[in-house]
Amino acid sequence: MPYQIKKASLEDLNQTAELYNLYRIFYRQESDLEGGKAFLKARFVNGESDVFLVLVDGKAVGFVQLYKLFHYGKLQKQWLLSDLFVHPDYRGRGLSVALIDRSKQWCVETDACGLLLETEKTNDIGNSLYPRCGFEYDATHNYYNFWLK
């Protein structure tokens, strides 16, 4: 299946927000298209993340969102692969792998040391996909969150 990957911009906000809303629903969040759109718009306007869209026949059917981090050990920039989603109608066609490959290429283009990601233990698809894409599972670290509200 032919596809194209492009770096998203503010012009792609509506298509990106629709996919982002489905992504949030996948992770058991309530639908909030307008809230997600405002969130993404702020990321675009403030240059706080980089989003790549995968398009089939000109329609956005998946995305990956990357946030810049810095690795203390490697003393380099690193990207957090925060969000990865492909519409259910387009799964099983290699589009997630293509978005991950584009993210790896972005690391090279931006002189970063690599990608970091976290997913739920119950995400069977992701937990089988990421090792196939060259990610190594880190069982050494514990992740903790502190929420203000």
N, C-alpha and C positions, 0 to 999 in steps of 0.2 A: 504494500500500500504506500503510495507516494505521500510524503509529508514534508513540511518545512518547519524549521525552528528559527524564531526571531526573538531578539531582545525586545521586551515590551516597553512601551512608553505610555505617557498619559493618554495618548490617542487610543490605546488599547484598554482603557480602564473598564469599560462596560463588559467586554468579553472576559477580561481577567476576573472581575468581580463576580460574575455568574459562576465561574469555575471555583473561585475561592469560597463562595457560599456553599457549594456542593461539598467541597473539601471539609469545611467546618461541620456540616451535617454528618459527614462520614465519621468525624470524631465526636459525635453526640452533642453538638452544640445546636442551639435553636437557629433556625433560618433568620438571617439578618442581612439581606442583600445591601440595603443602604448603609448599614454600619460597616460592613466589609468594604464597600466601595469607598467610604470616607477613610477607612484605615489604609487601604491601598493607595488612595490618592495622596495621602500624607507621605507614604513611603516614596512614591514617585517624585513628588514635589521637593522633598527634602533630601533626595538621593540616599535614602537609608537602606535600600535593598536593591537587588537586581533580580528581575523576573524574566524568565524565558518562557515563551509560549510555543507549543507544538500545534501546527495548523494542518488540517486535512481539508482539501478543497477550499482553502481560504477561511475555514472556520476554526477558531481556537477550541481544541479538545483536551488540552492538558497544559500544566504549567509546573515550573519549579521556581521557588523563591529562595534567594541566597542573601545572608547577612554577613557583613565583614566582622571578623574577630581577629585577635592576635594571639599567636601561640608562644607561650613563655619559654618553652624548651627550644624550639626551632628559631626563635627570634624573627619570625616572619608573619605576614598576613596569612590568615586562614579563613575559609568560608564556612559558615554554618548553613547546611542544606536544611532549611527550616521546614519548607512545605513542598511536597511533591504530590501531584494529583493528575490522574487521567480519567476522563469521563468513562463511566462503566460501559457505555456502548462501544468504546474504542480500546478497551483493555485486551491484553493478550496478543498485541500486534507489535510489541517492541518499542512502544512510544515512551514508556518510563525509562527504559534503558537508554534511549536516544536523549532524553532530557538529562539523565545522569552523565552521559558522555559529554553533553554540551557543558555541563557544570564543571567537569574535569578540564575541559578545554579552557573554560573561563579562568580556572586556577592558573593555567599556563600563561594565558593572555595578561593576567593581572599580577604575575610573579608571586603567587601565593603558594604555600607549602602543601595545601590539600584541603579536603572537605571533612567536616565533622557533622554527624547527624545523630538524632535520637528518635526512637519510635517506641510505641507501646509494645509491651511483651505480647499482647494479644493480636498484633498486626501480623498475621501469618504471611500475607503477601509480601510485605516489606521485609520481614525477617528472613524470607527465603531469597528475595530479590537482591538485597544489598550485598551479601557475601558473593553472589554470582557476579556482581559488578566490581568486585575487588575490594570491598570494604572489609576491614577486620573488626571483629567483635571485641570490645574492651570490657572484660569482666572485672577489671581491677577497680574501677571507679564507681563511687556512689554519686548519684545526682540528687540534690536537694533543692527545693524551691522555697522561697519566702515571698508571700503575697501580702500586700498592704491591705487588701480587702477581699 
